[in-house]
Amino acid sequence: MGRDGGERVCGPFGGADAGGVSGGDLDSEAGSAAGGPYKLDGRPAPGGVPARIDGEIDGEIDYKAECWALRARIEQLENELASRRDELGRERGLVSAAAAYLDAPFALGATQVPALIHWRQDGTVTRWNDAAGYLFGWSEGEAMGRRIEELVAADPVSPEEVEAFNHDPGESLFATTTSASRTREGNEITCRWTYAVLRDERGDVREIAAIVDEGDDPRQRERLLHERYQMLVQLVDNSPNVMFIKDAEGRYVFLNRHYARALGRHAIEFLGKDEHEFGATPPGVADRIVAKEREVFESGQAMRYQEVLDYGSEKFYFFTAKFPVRNERGELVGVGGVVREDTDLRRAEAERAALQEQIIAAQQDALRELSTPLIPLADGVLAMPLVGTVDGARAGQIMETLLTGIGSQRAHTAILDITGVRAVDTLIADALTRTARAAQMLGARVVLTGIRPEVARALIELGADLTGIVTMGTLQSGIAYALRPTERPRVAR
């Protein structure tokens, strides 16, 4: 079959040319008569050198076969690209809030609130902010309560993905997925959904929450990535805590401004050096720091602990958090640290504790004086009114205070008034009898006042030995008795 009117060559995917005839229908004799080998555009190869490619038969190209081969190669490359994307997605898995923020480009800029969409499992939209309206063209009023498929022409997170996302909300983990979507005007866009599944107290799905962005423009992505990197650096540099990252060999690869300022060094002096090479800490301290970091690296688990480091003549206190650093494939590549110095706080706490102990000691002395008051009534006469409960410690204080007062004031009579004592038990009865005997050994007599009927019955039932103790019903009668020393005492027998 000959050519009908002009050259017609196959397009890159095997389609017909402008004349409607496929390249595979070119007449072999026409090719031969034109002077030998041809290039893909139908023109003779320069210099008479045969431009043979796969599909060339007897000096003439089989354009149809070549187009099919190109189509198959393109399809193969597209499949490989999709497979690589899937592998990367599986390798990356869940990401932290900071990683999701750094990785996902926001349409309105790094310092702007991103497009946020929340929806229930049935697809009903519960949140749609202004940035989502900017991206898809629907206002918040138009979007709320409608199904997400109606608004973006996609159901971005499958039920299986929703069910699989079940993590502690405090971990702030995200997952990512990509879908073809459509704006209100019908424009097709590729959207990335960085999402989390929010659950109620029972663990049931409450809603899916997502950050949405259109990531087709690589220049915009690069610019926003740089903006967010600068923001995170500023956040870290203005932290009042020391922050750093070391590689697997323990060498510094990053540190914040606070750390450099604390040591009075430029940040570049740290880079590439380990704890011993940098020399900012004594060898023993450096050994302890390195040992903890190796423990974190080998276990792959974060650690939080308080430590006291001895820097010569002073001790410094720190609260330290160290954690494994992983790359995007989840491999351990280093150790990070956040360190808060608590030296001033610990010293202030120690000072407060010492002051509190002094206050408590003073209060205890005051309470002892109040709980065992010794009142001089006259020359050689003392009175000790007791109120409240008498325990073992207080019973000892009563005896010590009374005997000290008798000795210092050369008293011949001591009145113990138990009107305010709530109850009399074996302990109290024993304390009273021992105190009376001790006072008698110092040459003083003891007058027990405030004996109520129930107290008298309790003393009898307890078998208290009140030998040598004068008993009176009231304090007034006891005082009257003590001031009349010539009166014969009424001694319990």
C-alpha positions as CSV (number, residue, x, y, z in Angstrom):
1,M,0.0,0.0,0.0
2,G,1.6,3.3,-1.0
3,R,1.6,6.7,0.8
4,D,-1.4,8.9,0.0
5,G,-0.3,12.4,0.2
6,G,2.7,13.6,2.2
7,E,4.7,11.9,4.9
8,R,2.8,10.4,7.8
9,V,4.8,9.1,10.8
10,C,3.7,7.5,14.0
11,G,3.5,9.5,17.2
12,P,5.4,8.4,20.3
13,F,2.6,6.2,21.5
14,G,1.8,4.5,18.1
15,G,-1.0,6.8,17.1
16,A,-1.7,7.9,13.5
17,D,-0.1,11.1,12.1
18,A,-2.0,14.1,10.9
19,G,-3.0,12.3,7.7
20,G,-4.6,9.4,9.7
21,V,-2.2,6.7,8.5
22,S,-0.1,4.8,11.0
23,G,3.6,4.6,10.5
24,G,3.4,0.9,10.3
25,D,1.6,1.3,6.9
26,L,4.5,3.1,5.2
27,D,5.3,1.4,1.8
28,S,8.7,-0.3,2.0
29,E,9.5,0.5,-1.7
30,A,8.8,4.2,-1.0
31,G,11.3,4.0,1.8
32,S,13.8,2.3,-0.4
33,A,13.3,4.7,-3.3
34,A,13.9,7.7,-0.9
35,G,17.4,6.7,-0.6
36,G,17.9,4.1,2.2
37,P,17.7,4.4,6.0
38,Y,15.3,6.8,7.7
39,K,15.2,8.4,11.2
40,L,12.0,8.2,13.3
41,D,10.8,11.5,11.8
42,G,10.8,10.0,8.3
43,R,13.9,11.9,7.1
44,P,16.9,10.1,5.6
45,A,19.7,9.3,8.1
46,P,22.6,11.7,7.6
47,G,25.7,10.6,5.7
48,G,24.1,7.4,4.5
49,V,24.8,5.7,7.8
50,P,22.0,3.3,8.6
51,A,20.1,4.4,11.7
52,R,19.1,0.9,12.8
53,I,17.0,0.5,15.9
54,D,15.0,-2.3,17.3
55,G,12.2,-3.1,14.9
56,E,14.2,-2.2,11.7
57,I,13.7,-4.7,9.0
58,D,16.0,-4.7,5.9
59,G,17.1,-1.1,6.4
60,E,13.5,0.1,7.0
61,I,12.0,1.0,10.4
62,D,8.9,-0.8,11.7
63,Y,7.4,2.3,13.3
64,K,4.4,0.5,14.8
65,A,6.6,-2.0,16.7
66,E,8.8,0.8,17.9
67,C,5.8,2.8,19.2
68,W,4.5,-0.2,21.1
69,A,7.9,-0.8,22.6
70,L,8.1,2.8,23.8
71,R,4.6,2.6,25.2
72,A,5.5,-0.6,27.1
73,R,8.7,1.0,28.5
74,I,6.8,4.1,29.7
75,E,4.2,1.9,31.4
76,Q,7.0,-0.1,33.0
77,L,8.6,3.0,34.3
78,E,5.3,4.3,35.6
79,N,4.7,1.0,37.5
80,E,8.2,1.2,39.0
81,L,7.6,4.7,40.1
82,A,4.3,3.8,41.7
83,S,6.0,0.8,43.4
84,R,8.8,3.0,44.7
85,R,6.2,5.4,46.1
86,D,4.4,2.6,47.9
87,E,7.6,1.2,49.3
88,L,8.6,4.7,50.6
89,G,5.1,5.1,52.1
90,R,5.5,1.7,53.9
91,E,9.0,2.5,55.1
92,R,7.9,5.9,56.4
93,G,4.8,4.6,58.1
94,L,3.5,6.9,60.9
95,V,5.2,10.2,61.5
96,S,5.3,12.6,64.4
97,A,3.5,15.9,64.5
98,A,6.8,17.8,63.8
99,A,7.7,15.5,60.9
100,A,4.3,15.8,59.4
101,Y,4.5,19.6,59.7
102,L,7.9,19.7,58.1
103,D,7.0,17.3,55.3
104,A,3.6,18.5,54.2
105,P,3.6,21.8,52.2
106,F,0.8,24.2,53.2
107,A,-0.9,26.1,50.4
108,L,-1.0,29.4,52.2
109,G,2.5,29.5,53.6
110,A,4.5,28.2,56.6
111,T,3.1,30.7,59.0
112,Q,-0.5,30.3,57.9
113,V,-3.0,27.8,59.3
114,P,-3.1,24.9,56.8
115,A,-6.2,23.4,55.2
116,L,-8.0,21.5,58.0
117,I,-10.9,19.1,57.4
118,H,-12.6,16.8,59.9
119,W,-15.3,14.3,59.0
120,R,-17.1,11.4,60.6
121,Q,-16.9,7.8,59.5
122,D,-20.0,8.2,57.4
123,G,-18.2,11.1,55.5
124,T,-20.1,14.0,57.1
125,V,-17.8,17.0,57.3
126,T,-17.6,18.5,60.9
127,R,-14.8,21.0,60.3
128,W,-13.8,23.0,57.2
129,N,-11.6,26.0,57.7
130,D,-10.8,29.0,55.4
131,A,-7.7,27.3,54.0
132,A,-9.8,24.3,53.0
133,G,-12.1,26.8,51.2
134,Y,-9.2,28.4,49.5
135,L,-8.0,25.0,48.3
136,F,-11.3,23.4,47.1
137,G,-13.5,26.5,46.5
138,W,-16.3,25.6,49.0
139,S,-17.0,28.0,51.9
140,E,-17.3,26.7,55.4
141,G,-21.1,27.2,55.4
142,E,-21.4,25.3,52.1
143,A,-19.2,22.4,53.3
144,M,-20.4,21.7,56.8
145,G,-22.7,18.8,57.1
146,R,-22.1,17.6,53.6
147,R,-20.3,14.4,52.6
148,I,-16.6,14.8,51.8
149,E,-16.9,12.9,48.6
150,E,-19.3,15.5,47.3
151,L,-16.8,18.3,48.1
152,V,-13.5,16.9,47.0
153,A,-14.6,14.0,44.7
154,A,-12.6,11.5,46.8
155,D,-12.9,9.4,49.9
156,P,-9.2,9.9,51.0
157,V,-9.0,7.5,54.0
158,S,-10.4,4.0,53.5
159,P,-12.3,2.2,56.3
160,E,-9.3,-0.2,56.6
161,E,-6.9,2.7,57.1
162,V,-9.3,4.2,59.7
163,E,-9.4,0.9,61.6
164,A,-5.7,0.4,61.5
165,F,-5.0,3.9,63.0
166,N,-5.4,3.2,66.7
167,H,-2.7,5.0,68.8
168,D,-2.4,6.8,72.0
169,P,-3.5,10.4,71.2
170,G,-0.7,11.8,73.4
171,E,1.8,10.5,70.9
172,S,0.5,12.9,68.2
173,L,1.2,10.5,65.3
174,F,0.0,11.1,61.8
175,A,-0.3,8.9,58.7
176,T,-0.3,10.2,55.1
177,T,-2.1,9.3,51.9
178,T,-2.5,10.8,48.4
179,S,-5.6,11.0,46.3
180,A,-6.8,12.6,43.1
181,S,-9.4,15.3,44.0
182,R,-11.5,17.9,42.2
183,T,-12.2,21.5,43.2
184,R,-15.6,23.1,43.1
185,E,-14.8,24.5,39.6
186,G,-14.0,20.9,38.3
187,N,-10.3,21.3,38.3
188,E,-8.4,18.1,39.0
189,I,-5.7,18.3,41.7
190,T,-3.5,15.8,43.5
191,C,-3.9,16.2,47.3
192,R,-1.9,14.8,50.1
193,W,-3.8,14.0,53.3
194,T,-1.8,14.0,56.6
195,Y,-4.4,12.5,58.9
196,A,-5.1,11.2,62.4
197,V,-8.1,9.2,63.6
198,L,-9.6,10.7,66.8
199,R,-11.4,8.3,69.2
200,D,-13.6,8.7,72.2
201,E,-13.1,7.4,75.7
202,R,-14.4,3.9,74.7
203,G,-12.0,3.7,71.7
204,D,-14.7,4.2,69.1
205,V,-13.9,6.4,66.1
206,R,-15.1,9.9,66.7
207,E,-13.8,11.5,63.5
208,I,-11.0,11.7,61.0
209,A,-8.9,14.9,61.1
210,A,-6.6,15.8,58.2
211,I,-4.2,18.5,57.0
212,V,-4.7,18.8,53.3
213,D,-2.3,20.3,50.7
214,E,-1.7,20.3,47.0
215,G,1.9,19.3,46.5
216,D,2.3,19.6,42.7
217,D,4.6,22.7,42.6
218,P,8.1,21.6,43.6
219,R,9.3,25.2,43.9
220,Q,6.6,26.1,46.3
221,R,7.3,23.0,48.2
222,E,11.0,23.8,48.5
223,R,10.2,27.4,49.6
224,L,7.8,26.3,52.2
225,L,10.1,23.5,53.4
226,H,12.8,26.1,54.0
227,E,10.4,28.5,55.8
228,R,9.2,25.7,58.2
229,Y,12.8,24.7,58.8
230,Q,13.7,28.2,59.8
231,M,10.7,28.3,62.1
232,L,11.6,25.1,63.8
233,V,15.2,26.3,64.2
234,Q,14.0,29.5,65.9
235,L,11.8,27.5,68.2
236,V,14.7,25.3,69.2
237,D,17.1,28.2,69.5
238,N,14.8,30.1,71.9
239,S,14.3,27.2,74.2
240,P,15.6,27.7,77.7
241,N,16.8,24.1,77.6
242,V,19.9,22.5,76.1
243,M,19.1,20.6,72.9
244,F,21.4,18.5,70.8
245,I,21.7,15.6,68.4
246,K,24.7,13.3,68.1
247,D,25.4,10.7,65.4
248,A,25.9,7.0,66.0
249,E,29.5,7.6,67.0
250,G,28.5,10.2,69.6
251,R,29.7,13.2,67.6
252,Y,27.7,16.4,67.7
253,V,25.7,17.1,64.5
254,F,23.3,19.7,65.9
255,L,22.9,21.9,69.0
256,N,20.8,24.9,69.8
257,R,21.9,28.4,70.7
258,H,21.2,28.0,74.4
259,Y,23.8,25.2,74.6
260,A,26.5,27.2,72.9
261,R,25.8,30.2,75.0
262,A,25.9,28.2,78.2
263,L,29.4,27.1,77.4
264,G,30.5,30.4,75.8
265,R,31.4,28.6,72.6
266,H,30.4,29.0,68.9
267,A,28.1,26.2,67.7
268,I,30.6,25.2,65.0
269,E,33.1,24.3,67.6
270,F,30.9,21.4,68.7
271,L,30.3,19.9,65.3
272,G,32.0,16.6,64.5
273,K,33.4,16.2,68.0
274,D,32.4,13.7,70.7
275,E,32.0,14.5,74.4
276,H,35.7,13.8,75.2
277,E,37.1,15.6,72.2
278,F,35.1,18.7,72.9
279,G,36.4,18.8,76.5
280,A,33.5,20.9,77.9
281,T,33.0,18.4,80.8
282,P,35.5,16.6,83.1
283,P,36.5,13.1,82.0
284,G,34.4,11.3,84.6
285,V,31.3,13.4,83.8
286,A,31.9,12.8,80.0
287,D,32.1,9.0,80.7
288,R,28.7,9.1,82.4
289,I,27.1,11.1,79.6
290,V,28.4,8.8,76.9
291,A,27.4,5.7,78.8
292,K,23.8,6.9,79.0
293,E,23.7,7.8,75.3
294,R,25.0,4.4,74.4
295,E,22.3,2.8,76.5
296,V,19.7,4.8,74.6
297,F,21.2,4.0,71.2
298,E,21.5,0.2,72.0
299,S,18.0,-0.1,73.5
300,G,16.2,2.1,71.0
301,Q,14.2,3.5,73.9
302,A,13.9,7.0,75.2
303,M,15.0,7.7,78.8
304,R,14.2,10.4,81.3
305,Y,16.2,10.8,84.5
306,Q,17.6,13.2,87.1
307,E,21.3,13.3,87.4
308,V,23.9,15.1,89.6
309,L,27.2,15.9,87.8
310,D,30.3,16.9,89.8
311,Y,32.2,19.7,88.2
312,G,35.1,20.1,90.5
313,S,34.1,22.0,93.6
314,E,30.4,22.3,92.7
315,K,27.6,19.9,92.0
316,F,25.1,20.6,89.2
317,Y,21.6,19.1,89.0
318,F,19.9,18.3,85.7
319,F,16.7,16.7,84.4
320,T,17.6,14.9,81.2
321,A,15.5,13.4,78.4
322,K,17.5,11.4,75.7
323,F,15.9,9.6,72.8
324,P,16.9,7.6,69.7
325,V,17.0,9.5,66.4
326,R,15.8,7.6,63.3
327,N,15.9,8.3,59.6
328,E,12.9,8.1,57.3
329,R,13.4,4.4,57.0
330,G,13.2,3.9,60.8
331,E,16.9,3.1,61.2
332,L,18.7,4.3,64.3
333,V,21.2,7.0,63.3
334,G,21.9,8.9,66.5
335,V,20.8,10.1,69.9
336,G,19.1,13.4,70.8
337,G,18.9,15.1,74.1
338,V,16.9,17.8,75.9
339,V,18.5,18.9,79.2
340,R,17.1,21.2,81.8
341,E,19.4,22.5,84.5
342,D,17.8,22.4,87.9
343,T,20.8,23.5,90.0
344,D,19.2,26.8,91.2
345,L,15.9,25.1,91.8
346,R,17.4,22.3,93.8
347,R,19.5,24.8,95.9
348,A,16.4,26.9,96.5
349,E,14.4,23.7,97.5
350,A,17.2,22.8,99.9
351,E,17.1,26.2,101.5
352,R,13.4,26.1,101.8
353,A,13.6,22.6,103.3
354,A,16.2,23.8,105.9
355,L,14.0,26.8,106.8
356,Q,11.0,24.6,107.1
357,E,12.8,22.2,109.4
358,Q,13.8,25.2,111.6
359,I,10.2,26.4,111.6
360,I,8.9,22.9,112.5
361,A,11.4,22.6,115.3
362,A,10.4,26.0,116.7
363,Q,6.7,25.0,116.4
364,Q,7.4,21.8,118.2
365,D,9.2,23.6,121.0
366,A,6.2,26.0,121.3
367,L,3.8,23.1,121.3
368,R,5.7,21.3,124.0
369,E,5.6,24.4,126.1
370,L,1.9,24.8,125.5
371,S,1.1,21.2,126.0
372,T,3.1,20.9,129.2
373,P,2.8,24.4,130.8
374,L,4.5,24.8,134.2
375,I,2.9,27.7,136.2
376,P,4.5,29.0,139.4
377,L,1.7,29.7,141.9
378,A,3.7,30.6,144.9
379,D,7.1,30.1,146.4
380,G,7.7,26.4,146.2
381,V,4.3,25.6,144.5
382,L,4.0,24.7,140.8
383,A,0.9,23.8,138.7
384,M,0.8,21.9,135.4
385,P,-2.7,21.9,133.8
386,L,-3.0,19.1,131.2
387,V,-5.4,19.4,128.2
388,G,-6.2,17.0,125.4
389,T,-4.7,13.5,124.7
390,V,-1.6,12.2,126.4
391,D,0.5,9.8,124.4
392,G,3.9,8.3,125.1
393,A,5.9,11.2,123.8
394,R,3.8,13.8,125.7
395,A,4.0,11.7,128.9
396,G,7.8,11.8,128.7
397,Q,7.6,15.6,128.2
398,I,5.3,16.0,131.3
399,M,7.8,14.1,133.5
400,E,10.8,16.0,132.1
401,T,9.2,19.4,132.4
402,L,7.8,18.8,135.9
403,L,11.1,17.4,137.3
404,T,13.1,20.2,135.7
405,G,10.8,22.8,137.2
406,I,10.9,21.2,140.7
407,G,14.6,21.1,140.7
408,S,15.1,24.6,139.3
409,Q,12.5,26.3,141.5
410,R,13.1,24.1,144.6
411,A,9.4,23.4,144.7
412,H,7.9,21.3,147.5
413,T,4.5,20.9,145.9
414,A,3.5,20.1,142.3
415,I,-0.1,20.2,141.2
416,L,-1.1,18.0,138.1
417,D,-4.6,19.1,136.9
418,I,-6.2,16.6,134.6
419,T,-9.5,18.4,134.2
420,G,-8.9,18.8,130.4
421,V,-7.7,15.3,129.8
422,R,-10.3,13.6,127.5
423,A,-9.9,10.1,128.7
424,V,-7.7,8.1,131.2
425,D,-6.2,4.9,130.1
426,T,-3.4,2.6,131.3
427,L,-0.7,4.8,129.6
428,I,-1.9,8.0,131.4
429,A,-2.3,6.2,134.8
430,D,1.2,4.8,134.5
431,A,2.6,8.2,133.5
432,L,1.0,9.9,136.5
433,T,2.2,7.3,139.0
434,R,5.8,7.3,137.6
435,T,5.8,11.2,137.6
436,A,4.6,11.2,141.2
437,R,7.3,8.8,142.3
438,A,10.0,10.7,140.5
439,A,8.8,14.0,142.2
440,Q,8.9,12.3,145.6
441,M,12.5,11.3,145.0
442,L,13.2,15.1,144.6
443,G,11.5,15.8,147.9
444,A,8.3,17.2,146.5
445,R,4.7,16.0,146.9
446,V,2.3,15.7,144.0
447,V,-1.3,16.8,144.1
448,L,-3.6,15.3,141.4
449,T,-6.7,17.5,140.7
450,G,-9.6,17.4,138.3
451,I,-10.7,13.9,139.3
452,R,-14.2,13.5,137.8
453,P,-16.3,10.5,138.8
454,E,-15.7,8.7,135.5
455,V,-12.0,9.3,135.8
456,A,-12.0,8.0,139.4
457,R,-13.8,4.8,138.2
458,A,-11.4,4.4,135.3
459,L,-8.4,4.7,137.7
460,I,-9.8,2.1,140.0
461,E,-10.7,-0.3,137.1
462,L,-7.2,0.1,135.7
463,G,-5.7,-0.7,139.2
464,A,-3.6,2.5,139.2
465,D,-1.3,2.7,142.2
466,L,-1.8,6.2,143.6
467,T,0.1,5.6,146.8
468,G,1.7,8.9,147.9
469,I,-0.4,11.1,145.5
470,V,-2.8,13.6,147.0
471,T,-6.1,13.7,145.1
472,M,-8.5,16.6,144.8
473,G,-11.7,17.1,142.9
474,T,-10.9,20.6,141.5
475,L,-7.9,22.7,140.8
476,Q,-9.0,25.4,143.2
477,S,-9.1,22.9,146.1
478,G,-5.7,21.6,145.1
479,I,-4.3,25.2,145.1
480,A,-5.9,25.9,148.5
481,Y,-4.3,22.7,149.8
482,A,-0.9,23.5,148.5
483,L,-0.9,26.9,150.0
484,R,-1.7,25.4,153.4
485,P,1.2,23.2,153.9
486,T,0.4,22.6,157.7
487,E,-2.8,20.9,156.8
488,R,-2.5,17.2,156.8
489,P,-2.7,15.8,153.3
490,R,-5.3,13.4,152.2
491,V,-3.2,10.7,150.7
492,A,-4.6,7.8,148.7
493,R,-4.0,4.5,150.4
